[in-house]
Amino acid sequence: MDTVLSGIRSTGNLHLGNYFGAVKNFVKMQHENRCFFFVADYHSLTTHPTPENLHNNIRVVLSEYLAAGLDPEVATIYIQSDVPEIPELYLLLNMNAYVGELERTTTFKDKIRKQPENINAGLLTYPVLMCADIIIHNADKVPVGKDQEQNLEMARRFARRFNHMYGVEYFTMPEPYNFGSELVKVPGLDGTGKMGKSEGNGIYLSDEPKMIRKKVMRAVTDTGPQEPNSPMSEPVANLFYLLELLSTPDTVEHFRASYNDCTIRYGDLKKQLAEEMITFTTPIRERIQEIYNDTAYLGKVVKMGAEKARESASKTVREVREIIGYKPF
């Protein structure tokens, strides 16, 4: 049985990209593996150092995880900041992480371009904290999107470096978990890139129908095919990809045929896509609200998750300290 770990930052609601990229597989995977799922509230401070309502953000994300089907009785579901062993391991790993290699990471370069006024040390050492999250449970596999593959490779590098420096084979080398297929990257509504919170191009599981229709009708397209069987532009191909995730094959084929014979009306395509999204998200959204309002249940989940996560994490940190040389007198 593999140990699998995954997390989501507390600044972002779950969107369709999260769901189809990973969460729907988590629901099945939790019964087949030893799974740890966490709300990454420390990570969120790298881009939102003064969150308006951190506690509520955590509550929302936790409610969405549970509404999507994660079972706290089966998997370990916890909040990152409830496990103090994580920042301790992060500190120890930072001592052997080098500025040059951190500055070269793609995610760091992307972030400093997007937030030049907030290039903080946490942003630079984001891969080290991610490594601590993973190896504190000696995870075998980590579900990651394409944008995080480099950070996972760095986690492997830091784990390998620790083993080499101290002459041990203590940490497992975590592997990307793609559920038996290529890593999924669900596109956003802006015509390029992946669906994400920071990009502002996503459909969230908690979105009301009115909001979904508004977002989808504003989705980027093009001027339409100029001749039969024209190649699709990236924005239009993205809309078809989303339709394939949510709709029936005959509906997708109908719109493909109309695209290929140049009779397609993008407005009709968007209306169909919006209704498919509403049908899919409505039962999850209703469940999210039910869980969000159940303070007693959320408290029970968080307490149970922290206890289970700390049992694993404290063992790792205790053994790491001993390997380094921190031993009781």
Secondary structure, 3 states (H helix, E strand, C coil): CCEEEEEEECCCCCEHHHHHHHHHHHHHHCCCCEEEEEEEHHHHCCCCCCCCCHHHHHHHHHHHHHHCCCCCCCCEEEEHHHCCHHHHHHHHHHCCCCHHHHHCCHHHHHHHHHCCCCCCHHHHCHHHHHHHHHHCCCCCEECCCHHHHHHHHHHHHHHHHHHHHHCCCCCCCCEECCCCCCCCCCECCCCCCECCCCCCCCCECCCCHHHHHHHHHCCCCCCCCCCCCCCCCHHHHHHHHHHHHHCCHHHHHHHHHHHHCCCCCHHHHHHHHHHHHHHHHHHHHHHHHHHHCCHHHHHHHHHHHHHHHHHHHHHHHHHHHHHHCCCCC
